[in-house]
Amino acid sequence: MKHITFDEAKHESSDYNGARYAIDWDNGERKYKEPFRGIRVYESGIIQVSRMGARDPDWRRYVFNNFKLDFRRLDGFVSYTFFDANTGCKVLKKHLQQRLFLYTRKWGRVYAGKAWGDVFTFTSEHAQPTSAAEIEYRIPNKQRYEERIAQLSECFALGETLLALKGNKGYGSHYMNLFTTQILTGIKEVPIDMTQMSTQDFCLSIAAHRASVDKTVEKVTRDVHTTPYLTVKEK
């Protein structure tokens, strides 16, 4: 980011017309200026950026041209490779949970923000930024997936039998209800009393939506990793 001092910055906030600066009452009553919406330059020299422009490409373009803040969607890293900052292992883009990042070419790193209040802090001109959020990525775990599917084997078998007896009757076109989804994601236990109507409905649902079930189970059995940032290498 282009470093701006408190004295250099021009306060453009519309909160107080004509004011030369604003005061952050909730954080030590510190003075700051806002040269552009989402960017605060504090009297202490700290700069905070409180947004990423997720649905505002014009904002992202403006802050890049004027403040050298490079916010990019994931599809903007076509010729880049990511690595976990903690382990050094390669991270595939398809495993990342976030889709928008702050890229610092100087440090060769990308950072993610939170869903709300995407706070990035620059403590000085030469310090790397810090983020209030970590980057999360999830890697498929084949063993855990197969174990989970095995737990559902009796339910699949009953569901397929019931579908055959009922002649499907439109079950294949119905969406999976909340009860079914909660069982697949581990919020509720897999039912074992096959005489219960709710159990039979569950078995029918997962048998009729096998592709969706496989996809859901694959997602919830992934290994979850977090890292403060990813290092980046251009191909």
Helices and strands as residue ranges (DSSP letters): E 22-24, E 30-36, E 39-42, E 47-49, H 57-67, E 70-73, G 74-76, E 80-84, E 90-91, G 93-95, E 100-104, E 109-111, E 120-122, E 130-131, E 135-139, H 142-151, H 153-166, G 171-173, H 178-184, H 197-208, H 210-220, E 223-227, E 230-234
